[in-house]
């Protein structure tokens, strides 16, 4: 009798019952774990893409602010550094807390590359593989 009293006066589960439960748990964890880790990876990538989109929005805003203040379009990222425009430091990086954006001009200055790095548990940053390219000059 599962879980009840048996004829010999002892109660509990038989070895077969325990093995069946362990096999079922093993199969379930084998099916669920890969799906979980895949969803976590997709979530991380989506968050990194969101950070890249934020960087692109900041870039557009910085170009607009520069145009309003200077009455001309910026010719490079160096003109957008600092809190007044893009908010980047001298290395053209912007810290967003969990993410750090790196801005650089590529293709001989014809485009801007925004790379996203994620903060690690150890306090450093790791490359997320998310990169956004925007043509320059921006219209």
Secondary structure as GFF3:
##gff-version 3
##sequence-region A 1 139
A	DSSP	alpha_helix	15	70	.	.	.	ID=ss1
A	DSSP	three_ten_helix	77	80	.	.	.	ID=ss2
A	DSSP	beta_strand	93	95	.	.	.	ID=ss3
A	DSSP	beta_strand	99	106	.	.	.	ID=ss4
A	DSSP	beta_strand	111	119	.	.	.	ID=ss5
A	DSSP	beta_strand	125	135	.	.	.	ID=ss6
###
